[in-house]
Amino acid sequence: MEVLAPGLIVSAARSGAGKTVVTAGLQRAFARAGVAVAGVKCGPDYIDPAFHAAATGRASVNLDGFALAPPVLAGLAAEAARRASLIIGEGAMGLYDGLATPTRSGSSASVARALGWPVLLVLDASGAAQSVAAVALGLARMPDAPRIAGAIANRVASDRHRRMVEAGFAATGIPVLGMIPTDPRLALPSRHLGLVQASETAELAARLDGFADVVEAHCDLHAIRAAAATTADAPLQPTTIRPPGQRIALAQDAAFAFMYPHLLDAWHREGAEILPFSPLADEAPREDCDACWLPGGYPELNAGKLASNVRFLKGLRHFAETRPVHGECGGYMVLGRALTDAAGTVHAMAGLLPVETSFAARKLHLGYRRATWTDTMPFADAGARCWGHEYHHATICGGEPGSLAAMTDGEANVLPPAGHRRGFVTGTFFHVIG
């Protein structure tokens, strides 16, 4: 049997502890040392994997413990491990945070247990000392805890602070694999959906090298690599979302960036060809395509430009007369009649779906979702159920009621029907994962 690359997951007690920066720093440090390192991300996230890819030079994949069945999860992890010699994964939120359900909670701990990978804790030491070790010990002693490989204390203020943190860990038996001082280089800009996208981050390569410099100086890279556990071999599984066409025009730029790589990979394996185009550059979907997909992203930050890009809008409308077009979240908003930006300015959109959305009347919509499609579409049959999530601040401020899918949240609580269909055009705020 093939021996696959070992992996571990960087996690924390809560969001904001520095997981992404430390993960990217570790990935970059190993890559600079000549290690074929790859990233993975637990949970539904589009932004962090792009930083992993920039740090490692290899695509990162999402391993979602809620939306992906265990065989699918195992197959994706094994495929990532076939393409690298070390996997440095990143958790979501806190280690045990997820749905309050006994199965498919989606937590980083559940993914680590399912894959047999240990967890490397990143703990914020600001405002605490010996108590940092107590937090680590509590995480390690939770029922059904994954194996804790060790801990990195982040934001250590001084040598005295470091000694106090070390004294706490000496009583726990949990290895301290790093003590990272407070450093202005360990920062990334953010906005309403999280970090600013990697593609929009100024001087990204220099930032990543700065992360790696700090990590190399203050972490035991040899011990961290040695702590990773071998990945079990497993075959890739088919996706629940079939390709919407054989030649798929995919909107891809700063306004349309939120597409899960494992879905595109699955479509490629089924023989589909993906042909990107940029609405922000006023490009239309190619005429030689037989389907168009508008992913989520940040159309609300680019509404004025999109509304003025006549070639894009005219080409999209022409395409939709004869071929299927689907929009997820931001793509759904652009397919609608109008989008109101944060300043309250109303921008006309494609007008292909009877919905109007607003980023001025903001409300956070966040969580796992199960969608049961009410009609057959190119990518799914009527009655088929898909797993995914919703994450946006926009609201529906006008239009007709939607009924493209019956919806529940991650705990099976019934939600109102969502999404619209008009002719060949469909769309919803729901992001498909599996």
C-alpha positions in Angstrom: 0.0 0.0 0.0 1.2 3.5 -0.8 2.6 5.5 2.1 1.1 8.9 2.1 2.4 12.2 3.5 1.8 12.8 7.2 -0.4 15.6 8.4 -1.4 17.7 11.4 -4.0 20.4 12.0 -3.2 23.8 13.6 -6.1 24.7 15.9 -6.8 27.0 18.8 -9.1 27.6 21.7 -11.0 30.4 19.8 -10.9 32.5 16.8 -8.4 35.4 16.7 -5.5 33.4 18.3 -3.4 33.7 15.2 -4.0 30.3 13.5 -3.9 31.6 9.9 -0.7 33.6 10.3 1.1 30.7 12.2 -0.2 28.1 9.7 1.0 30.2 6.7 4.3 30.8 8.5 4.8 27.2 9.1 3.9 26.3 5.5 6.2 28.9 4.1 9.1 27.9 6.4 8.8 24.3 5.3 8.4 25.2 1.7 11.5 27.4 1.8 13.4 24.5 3.3 12.6 22.4 0.3 9.7 20.4 1.8 6.8 19.6 -0.5 4.2 21.0 1.9 0.5 21.4 1.2 -2.3 23.0 3.2 -5.8 22.0 4.0 -8.6 23.9 5.8 -11.2 22.5 8.1 -14.6 23.8 7.5 -16.3 26.2 5.0 -13.7 28.8 4.2 -12.6 30.3 0.8 -10.0 32.9 2.0 -7.6 30.9 4.2 -6.9 28.2 1.5 -5.7 30.9 -0.9 -3.1 32.0 1.7 -2.1 28.3 2.0 -1.7 28.1 -1.7 0.4 31.2 -1.8 2.6 30.0 1.0 3.2 26.5 -0.4 2.9 26.8 -4.1 0.3 24.0 -4.0 -3.5 24.1 -4.0 -5.2 23.8 -0.6 -8.4 21.8 -0.1 -11.3 22.1 2.3 -12.0 19.2 4.6 -15.5 19.9 6.0 -16.7 17.5 8.7 -20.3 18.5 8.3 -20.8 18.8 4.5 -18.6 15.9 3.5 -19.4 12.3 4.3 -16.5 10.4 6.0 -15.4 8.5 2.8 -15.3 11.8 0.9 -13.3 13.5 3.6 -10.8 10.6 3.7 -10.5 10.6 0.0 -9.7 14.3 -0.3 -7.2 14.1 2.6 -5.5 11.1 0.9 -5.4 12.9 -2.5 -3.7 16.0 -0.8 -1.2 13.7 0.8 -0.3 12.0 -2.5 0.7 15.4 -3.9 3.0 16.4 -1.0 5.3 15.1 1.6 3.8 17.1 4.5 0.3 18.4 5.2 0.0 21.5 7.5 -3.8 22.0 8.0 -5.7 24.8 9.6 -8.7 24.5 11.8 -11.7 26.7 12.0 -12.7 28.8 15.1 -11.9 26.9 18.3 -10.9 23.2 18.3 -14.4 21.9 19.4 -16.6 24.6 17.9 -19.2 23.3 15.5 -22.8 22.2 15.5 -24.4 21.0 18.8 -25.1 17.5 17.3 -23.6 14.1 18.2 -22.5 13.4 14.6 -21.2 15.6 11.8 -20.5 18.6 14.1 -18.1 20.0 11.6 -15.5 20.8 14.3 -11.8 20.7 13.7 -11.5 18.1 16.4 -13.9 15.8 14.5 -11.9 16.2 11.4 -8.6 15.5 13.2 -10.1 12.3 14.8 -11.6 11.1 11.5 -8.2 11.4 9.8 -6.0 10.4 12.6 -4.0 13.6 12.5 -2.7 15.3 15.7 -3.5 18.8 16.6 -0.9 21.6 17.1 -2.5 24.3 19.4 -1.9 28.0 18.8 -2.8 29.8 22.1 -3.0 33.5 22.6 -0.8 34.3 25.6 -1.6 38.0 25.7 -3.3 38.8 29.1 -2.3 35.4 30.6 0.7 33.3 31.6 0.5 30.0 33.4 -3.2 29.9 32.6 -2.3 29.4 28.9 -1.2 25.8 29.8 -4.5 25.3 31.7 -6.4 26.1 28.5 -4.2 23.6 26.6 -4.8 20.9 29.2 -8.6 21.4 29.1 -8.6 21.1 25.3 -6.5 17.9 25.6 -8.8 16.3 28.2 -12.1 16.9 26.5 -14.1 13.7 25.8 -13.0 12.1 22.5 -10.2 14.6 22.2 -7.8 14.2 19.3 -4.2 13.7 20.1 -2.5 17.0 21.0 1.0 17.1 19.5 2.0 20.2 21.4 1.3 23.9 21.7 2.7 27.2 20.3 2.2 30.2 22.6 1.5 33.3 20.5 1.9 37.0 21.4 4.5 36.4 24.2 5.4 39.8 25.5 8.8 39.3 27.2 11.4 36.8 28.5 9.7 36.9 31.9 6.3 36.3 30.3 7.9 33.3 28.4 9.3 31.8 31.5 5.9 32.1 33.2 4.1 30.4 30.3 6.7 27.6 30.3 6.3 27.1 34.0 2.6 26.4 33.4 3.2 23.9 30.6 5.9 22.1 32.7 3.0 20.8 34.9 0.9 19.5 32.0 3.2 17.3 30.0 2.1 19.0 26.8 5.2 19.9 24.7 5.8 23.6 24.0 6.8 23.6 20.3 7.0 27.4 20.0 7.0 30.7 21.8 6.2 33.5 19.3 6.7 37.1 20.5 4.3 39.9 19.7 5.5 41.1 16.3 4.0 43.6 13.9 5.0 41.4 11.0 2.3 38.9 12.1 -0.7 40.7 10.8 -3.1 40.6 7.8 -5.8 43.1 6.8 -9.4 42.1 7.2 -12.9 43.2 6.3 -16.5 42.0 6.7 -16.2 38.4 5.6 -12.8 37.9 7.2 -9.3 38.5 5.9 -8.8 40.5 2.7 -8.3 37.9 -0.1 -4.7 36.7 -0.8 -5.0 38.0 -4.3 -5.7 41.5 -3.0 -3.2 41.6 -0.2 -0.3 44.0 -0.9 3.2 42.5 -1.0 1.9 39.1 -0.1 5.1 37.2 -0.8 7.0 39.5 1.5 4.4 39.1 4.2 4.5 35.4 4.0 8.3 35.4 4.2 8.0 37.6 7.3 5.7 35.1 8.9 8.2 32.3 8.1 11.1 34.3 9.5 9.3 34.7 12.8 8.2 31.0 12.9 11.6 29.7 12.1 13.2 31.8 14.8 10.7 30.9 17.6 9.3 27.4 16.8 10.8 23.9 16.7 10.2 23.0 13.1 11.9 19.6 13.4 9.6 18.6 16.3 6.5 19.9 14.5 7.3 17.9 11.4 8.0 14.8 13.4 4.7 15.2 15.2 2.6 14.8 12.0 0.9 11.4 11.6 0.6 9.3 8.4 -2.5 9.8 6.3 -4.6 6.7 5.6 -5.0 5.7 2.0 -8.5 6.2 0.6 -10.0 6.5 -2.9 -11.5 9.8 -4.2 -15.3 9.8 -4.1 -17.7 11.3 -6.7 -19.2 14.7 -5.8 -23.0 15.1 -5.3 -22.9 18.1 -7.7 -22.3 17.0 -11.2 -20.8 19.4 -13.8 -23.4 21.8 -15.1 -21.9 21.4 -18.6 -18.9 20.1 -20.5 -17.4 23.6 -21.1 -18.1 25.7 -18.1 -17.6 29.5 -18.1 -16.5 30.3 -14.6 -16.5 33.9 -13.3 -13.2 34.4 -11.6 -11.7 37.6 -10.2 -11.7 39.7 -7.0 -15.5 39.9 -7.1 -16.1 36.2 -7.9 -13.5 34.1 -6.0 -15.4 31.8 -3.8 -15.4 28.4 -5.4 -14.3 25.2 -3.7 -11.3 23.6 -5.5 -12.5 20.0 -4.8 -15.7 20.7 -6.8 -13.7 22.0 -9.7 -11.3 19.0 -9.5 -14.3 16.6 -9.5 -15.8 18.3 -12.5 -12.4 18.0 -14.3 -12.3 14.3 -13.4 -15.7 13.9 -15.0 -14.5 15.4 -18.2 -15.6 19.0 -17.9 -13.4 21.9 -19.0 -13.3 25.1 -16.9 -12.9 28.4 -18.8 -12.5 31.4 -16.5 -13.6 34.9 -17.4 -13.5 38.2 -15.4 -16.7 40.3 -15.1 -14.6 43.0 -13.4 -12.5 43.2 -16.6 -15.8 43.5 -18.6 -15.5 40.0 -20.0 -18.5 38.0 -21.0 -18.9 34.2 -20.7 -17.4 32.6 -23.8 -19.8 31.7 -26.6 -18.3 28.2 -27.0 -19.3 27.2 -23.4 -22.5 25.4 -22.6 -22.9 26.5 -19.0 -22.0 29.5 -16.8 -21.3 29.6 -13.1 -21.0 32.8 -11.0 -19.5 32.0 -7.6 -19.6 34.1 -4.5 -17.2 36.8 -3.7 -17.4 40.6 -3.2 -19.8 42.1 -5.8 -21.1 44.4 -3.1 -17.6 46.1 -3.1 -17.6 46.3 -6.9 -21.2 47.0 -7.7 -20.6 50.3 -9.5 -18.0 48.8 -11.8 -20.1 45.7 -12.5 -23.2 47.8 -13.3 -21.2 49.8 -15.8 -19.6 46.8 -17.5 -21.9 46.6 -20.5 -20.1 43.9 -22.4 -20.2 41.6 -19.3 -23.9 42.2 -18.6 -25.0 42.0 -22.3 -23.0 38.9 -22.9 -24.4 37.3 -19.7 -28.0 38.0 -20.7 -27.4 36.7 -24.2 -25.8 33.5 -22.8 -28.7 33.0 -20.5 -31.2 32.9 -23.4 -30.1 29.5 -24.4 -27.8 28.0 -21.8 -27.8 27.4 -18.0 -26.4 30.0 -15.7 -26.1 29.5 -11.9 -25.1 32.0 -9.2 -24.0 31.3 -5.6 -24.3 34.1 -3.0 -22.5 37.1 -4.7 -23.2 35.6 -8.1 -26.9 35.3 -7.1 -26.9 39.0 -6.2 -25.5 39.9 -9.6 -28.1 37.8 -11.4 -30.8 39.8 -9.7 -32.4 43.1 -10.6 -30.5 45.5 -8.4 -27.8 45.6 -5.7 -27.7 48.4 -3.1 -24.1 49.1 -1.9 -23.0 50.1 1.6 -23.6 53.8 0.8 -27.2 53.2 -0.2 -26.6 53.6 -4.0 -28.7 51.3 -6.1 -26.9 49.6 -9.0 -28.8 47.8 -11.8 -27.6 44.2 -12.2 -28.2 41.6 -14.8 -32.0 41.4 -14.2 -32.1 37.7 -14.9 -33.7 36.7 -11.5 -36.6 38.5 -9.7 -34.6 39.5 -6.6 -33.1 42.7 -5.3 -30.4 42.7 -2.6 -28.9 45.3 -0.3 -25.5 45.6 1.4 -26.7 48.8 3.1 -29.4 47.0 5.1 -26.9 44.5 6.5 -27.6 41.4 8.5 -25.2 38.5 9.1 -26.4 35.2 7.7 -24.0 32.4 8.8 -24.2 28.7 9.2 -24.4 25.3 7.7 -27.3 24.5 5.4 -28.9 21.5 3.7 -30.6 22.3 0.4 -33.2 20.0 -1.3 -33.7 21.2 -4.8 -37.3 21.5 -5.9 -36.6 21.2 -9.7 -34.1 19.4 -11.9 -31.1 21.5 -12.9 -28.0 20.7 -15.0 -26.0 20.1 -11.8 -28.6 18.3 -9.6 -31.9 16.5 -9.9 -35.2 17.5 -8.3 -35.3 16.1 -4.7 -31.5 15.8 -4.5 -30.0 17.0 -1.2 -26.8 19.0 -1.1 -24.7 20.1 1.9 -23.1 23.5 2.3 -23.3 26.8 4.0 -24.4 30.4 4.0 -22.2 33.4 4.9 -23.1 36.9 3.9 -24.2 40.3 5.2 -26.5 41.2 2.4 -30.3 41.1 2.7 -33.1 40.6 0.2 -34.9 43.9 -0.1 -37.3 43.3 -3.0 -38.5 40.9 -5.6 -40.5 37.8 -5.6 -40.5 34.9 -3.1 -37.9 32.2 -3.8 -38.5 28.5 -4.0 -35.4 27.0 -5.7 -34.6 24.8 -2.7 -36.2 23.7 0.5 -33.7 24.6 3.3 -32.8 23.5 6.8 -29.9 24.6 9.0 -27.1 22.2 10.1 -29.3 20.9 13.0 -32.2 20.1 10.7 -34.3 23.1 11.7 -36.6 24.1 8.8 -35.8 27.5 7.2 -37.8 29.4 4.6 -37.4 28.2 0.9 -34.6 30.0 -0.9 -33.3 30.9 -4.3 -34.9 31.6 -7.7 -35.3 30.1 -11.2 -36.2 31.9 -14.4 -35.8 30.0 -17.6 -32.2 28.7 -17.7 -31.1 30.9 -14.8 -30.9 29.8 -11.2 -29.3 31.2 -8.0 -29.3 31.2 -4.3 -27.3 32.5 -1.3 -26.4 28.8 -0.6 -22.8 27.7 -1.2 -22.5 24.0 -2.2 -19.7 22.0 -0.5 -20.8 18.4 -1.1 
